[in-house]
Amino acid sequence: MDLSLDGLSVVTDGRSLVRDLSLDVRSGQVVGLIGPNGSGKSTALRCVYRALRPSSGTVRVGEQDLSRLTMRRSAQVIAAMTQDGSVDLDFTVQEVVELGRTPHLQGNQALGRRERDLCERVMDQLDIRHLARRGVLTLSGGERQRVLLARALVQEPKILVLDEPTNHLDVRHQVELLSLLRGSGLTVLVVLHDLNLAAAACDRLGVLSRGRLVAAGTPEDVLTTELVDDVFGVKASIVAHPLTGDPQLLYTLSPSR
């Protein structure tokens, strides 16, 4: 399912956090949002998973205006993993993952065999099956991150929205997670701070600076020495990964500005 942000703007307390953002994510693509802290990336994502209403502009899923869908239907189409997706009650890992089925159930309907099998399969994919009976409050940050992603995946969404999903993950689980996204077939919009991971995982990148989209395209087209210096304030040499050919950045600090 296609996802389109059309002229999206967010103004809060007189400050423009996102300004006239237009970006298309085609069905099955992984598109990354990159940019410095405070550039509007997370704010844009909040509009997509309906935690925030844009001041102007439209989010479309397929041909439909997202704001016209019921919240239940939105949750059946879009799953989100957010930076603040904490779990305050000490549910077990299995209980948290099973909560992802809530948009598809009526009332207190119990999970059927298919739903239970789906939850177990996703927990296996994310290497958390052995944690099923553990309380989530006893987990490390990386373990909890994988649990929250599992909860999003068992929603069986068409569109997956992720805000810094590699936070707290070790290198192995970062690579496995991004490989999973690439092979999922889902439409994915993801915020990543690590530009090398973004280049390896994403089909296209959108670069935000001060709330505006300043570049969009393939990683090869977007990640240039000039853009990295202008937007992020660092000097970087761009080299091709010896195995994949993806652009990789080698940094040196820019002089003080």
C-alpha positions as CSV (number, residue, x, y, z in Angstrom):
1,M,0.0,0.0,0.0
2,D,1.3,3.4,-1.0
3,L,1.9,6.1,1.7
4,S,1.9,9.8,0.7
5,L,2.6,12.9,2.7
6,D,1.2,15.9,0.8
7,G,2.1,19.4,1.9
8,L,2.3,18.4,5.5
9,S,2.9,21.2,8.0
10,V,2.9,21.3,11.8
11,V,2.9,24.5,13.8
12,T,3.0,24.4,17.6
13,D,3.1,27.4,19.9
14,G,4.0,29.6,16.9
15,R,6.9,27.4,15.8
16,S,7.0,25.6,12.5
17,L,8.2,22.1,13.2
18,V,7.4,20.7,9.8
19,R,7.0,22.8,6.7
20,D,5.2,21.8,3.5
21,L,6.6,18.2,3.5
22,S,5.7,16.1,0.5
23,L,7.1,12.6,0.3
24,D,5.9,9.4,-1.4
25,V,6.6,5.9,-0.1
26,R,5.6,3.3,-2.7
27,S,4.2,0.0,-1.8
28,G,6.9,-2.4,-0.5
29,Q,9.6,0.3,-0.3
30,V,11.7,1.2,2.7
31,V,12.1,5.0,2.9
32,G,14.3,6.5,5.5
33,L,14.0,10.0,7.1
34,I,17.3,11.4,8.1
35,G,18.4,14.8,9.5
36,P,19.8,16.5,12.5
37,N,18.1,16.5,15.9
38,G,15.1,18.8,15.8
39,S,14.7,18.7,12.1
40,G,11.1,17.4,12.2
41,K,11.5,13.7,11.6
42,S,9.6,12.4,14.6
43,T,7.0,15.0,14.2
44,A,6.3,13.9,10.7
45,L,6.0,10.3,11.8
46,R,3.5,11.3,14.6
47,C,1.2,12.6,11.9
48,V,1.4,9.3,10.0
49,Y,0.4,7.2,13.1
50,R,-2.1,9.8,14.2
51,A,-0.5,10.8,17.5
52,L,-0.5,14.4,16.1
53,R,-2.9,16.2,13.8
54,P,-1.1,18.2,11.1
55,S,-1.8,21.9,10.9
56,S,-2.2,21.6,7.2
57,G,-1.6,19.0,4.5
58,T,-2.8,15.4,4.1
59,V,-1.5,11.9,4.8
60,R,-2.9,9.4,2.3
61,V,-2.8,5.6,2.6
62,G,-3.5,4.2,-0.8
63,E,-6.1,6.6,-2.2
64,Q,-7.7,7.4,1.1
65,D,-7.2,10.4,3.4
66,L,-5.9,8.9,6.6
67,S,-8.0,11.4,8.7
68,R,-11.2,9.9,7.3
69,L,-10.4,6.4,8.6
70,T,-11.6,5.2,12.0
71,M,-8.9,4.7,14.5
72,R,-9.5,1.0,14.5
73,R,-9.1,0.9,10.7
74,S,-5.9,3.0,10.9
75,A,-4.4,0.6,13.4
76,Q,-5.2,-2.3,11.0
77,V,-3.4,-0.5,8.2
78,I,-0.5,1.3,10.1
79,A,1.6,-0.1,12.9
80,A,4.1,2.1,14.7
81,M,7.1,1.7,16.9
82,T,7.9,4.9,18.6
83,Q,10.8,6.3,20.6
84,D,8.5,6.6,23.6
85,G,6.8,3.3,23.3
86,S,7.4,2.3,26.9
87,V,5.5,-0.3,28.8
88,D,4.8,0.8,32.3
89,L,3.0,-2.3,33.6
90,D,5.0,-5.5,34.0
91,F,3.2,-7.6,31.4
92,T,5.0,-10.6,30.1
93,V,6.7,-10.5,26.7
94,Q,4.0,-12.8,25.3
95,E,1.2,-10.5,26.6
96,V,2.8,-7.4,25.1
97,V,3.3,-9.1,21.7
98,E,-0.3,-10.4,21.7
99,L,-1.6,-6.8,22.3
100,G,-0.7,-6.2,18.6
101,R,-3.7,-8.2,17.6
102,T,-6.1,-5.8,19.4
103,P,-7.2,-3.8,16.3
104,H,-8.4,-7.1,14.7
105,L,-10.4,-8.4,17.7
106,Q,-13.9,-7.5,18.9
107,G,-14.3,-6.8,22.6
108,N,-12.7,-9.5,24.8
109,Q,-12.4,-11.9,22.0
110,A,-9.6,-14.4,22.7
111,L,-6.8,-15.1,20.3
112,G,-7.4,-18.1,18.0
113,R,-4.8,-20.7,16.9
114,R,-3.8,-18.6,13.9
115,E,-3.1,-15.5,16.1
116,R,-1.1,-17.5,18.6
117,D,0.9,-19.1,15.8
118,L,1.6,-15.7,14.3
119,C,2.8,-14.3,17.6
120,E,5.1,-17.2,18.1
121,R,6.5,-16.9,14.6
122,V,7.2,-13.2,15.0
123,M,8.9,-13.8,18.3
124,D,11.1,-16.4,16.7
125,Q,12.0,-13.9,13.9
126,L,13.1,-11.3,16.5
127,D,14.9,-13.8,18.7
128,I,12.6,-13.2,21.8
129,R,10.7,-16.5,22.0
130,H,12.9,-17.5,24.9
131,L,11.8,-14.3,26.8
132,A,8.0,-15.1,26.4
133,R,7.4,-15.6,30.1
134,R,9.6,-12.8,31.3
135,G,8.2,-9.5,32.5
136,V,9.0,-6.6,30.1
137,L,10.3,-4.4,33.0
138,T,13.1,-7.0,33.6
139,L,14.4,-6.7,30.1
140,S,17.3,-4.8,28.7
141,G,16.7,-1.8,26.4
142,G,17.6,-3.8,23.3
143,E,15.3,-6.7,24.3
144,R,12.4,-4.4,25.0
145,Q,13.0,-2.8,21.6
146,R,12.6,-6.1,19.9
147,V,9.4,-6.9,21.9
148,L,7.8,-3.6,20.8
149,L,8.7,-4.3,17.1
150,A,7.2,-7.8,17.4
151,R,4.0,-6.2,18.8
152,A,3.9,-3.9,15.7
153,L,4.5,-6.8,13.3
154,V,1.8,-9.0,14.6
155,Q,-0.7,-6.2,13.8
156,E,-0.1,-7.4,10.2
157,P,-0.1,-3.8,8.9
158,K,0.3,-2.7,5.3
159,I,2.5,0.2,6.5
160,L,5.1,0.2,9.2
161,V,6.3,3.4,10.8
162,L,9.5,3.2,12.9
163,D,11.2,5.9,14.9
164,E,14.9,5.0,15.6
165,P,14.2,1.2,15.8
166,T,17.9,0.4,16.2
167,N,18.3,2.3,19.5
168,H,19.8,0.0,22.2
169,L,20.3,-2.8,19.8
170,D,23.7,-4.5,19.5
171,V,25.3,-4.8,16.0
172,R,23.9,-8.3,15.3
173,H,20.3,-7.3,16.1
174,Q,20.6,-4.0,14.2
175,V,21.6,-5.9,11.0
176,E,19.0,-8.6,11.5
177,L,16.2,-6.0,12.1
178,L,17.1,-4.0,9.0
179,S,17.4,-7.2,6.9
180,L,13.9,-8.1,8.2
181,L,12.5,-4.8,7.1
182,R,14.0,-5.1,3.6
183,G,12.5,-8.6,3.2
184,S,9.1,-7.9,4.8
185,G,7.3,-6.7,1.7
186,L,5.8,-3.9,3.9
187,T,5.7,-0.2,3.1
188,V,8.2,1.2,5.6
189,L,8.9,4.7,6.7
190,V,11.7,4.8,9.2
191,V,13.8,7.4,11.0
192,L,17.4,6.5,11.4
193,H,20.3,8.6,12.7
194,D,23.1,6.3,11.5
195,L,23.6,7.3,7.9
196,N,25.5,4.2,7.0
197,L,22.6,2.0,8.3
198,A,20.2,4.2,6.4
199,A,22.2,3.8,3.2
200,A,22.3,0.0,3.6
201,A,18.6,-0.5,4.6
202,C,16.6,2.0,2.6
203,D,15.5,2.2,-1.0
204,R,15.2,6.0,-0.8
205,L,16.0,8.7,1.7
206,G,14.4,12.0,2.6
207,V,16.6,14.6,4.2
208,L,15.0,17.0,6.6
209,S,16.6,20.2,7.8
210,R,14.7,22.8,10.0
211,G,11.4,21.1,9.1
212,R,11.9,21.2,5.4
213,L,12.6,18.4,2.9
214,V,15.9,19.5,1.4
215,A,16.7,16.3,-0.6
216,A,15.1,13.0,-1.6
217,G,16.2,10.1,-3.7
218,T,18.3,7.0,-3.6
219,P,21.1,6.8,-1.0
220,E,23.6,7.2,-3.8
221,D,22.0,10.4,-5.0
222,V,21.3,11.9,-1.6
223,L,24.4,11.2,0.4
224,T,27.0,13.5,-1.0
225,T,29.9,15.2,0.8
226,E,28.2,18.6,0.2
227,L,24.9,17.6,1.7
228,V,26.4,15.9,4.7
229,D,28.4,19.1,5.4
230,D,25.5,21.5,4.8
231,V,22.9,19.6,6.8
232,F,24.8,17.7,9.5
233,G,27.9,20.0,9.8
234,V,30.5,17.3,9.4
235,K,33.0,16.5,6.7
236,A,32.7,13.0,5.3
237,S,34.3,10.9,2.6
238,I,31.8,8.8,0.7
239,V,33.1,5.3,-0.3
240,A,31.3,2.3,-1.8
241,H,30.8,-0.7,0.5
242,P,33.2,-3.4,-0.8
243,L,30.5,-6.1,-0.8
244,T,27.2,-4.3,-1.5
245,G,28.3,-1.1,-3.3
246,D,26.1,1.0,-0.8
247,P,27.5,4.4,0.0
248,Q,29.3,4.5,3.3
249,L,30.5,7.6,5.1
250,L,33.9,8.1,6.8
251,Y,33.7,11.1,9.0
252,T,36.0,13.9,10.1
253,L,34.8,16.8,12.2
254,S,34.2,20.1,10.4
255,P,35.9,23.2,11.7
256,S,33.8,25.1,14.3
257,R,31.2,27.3,12.6
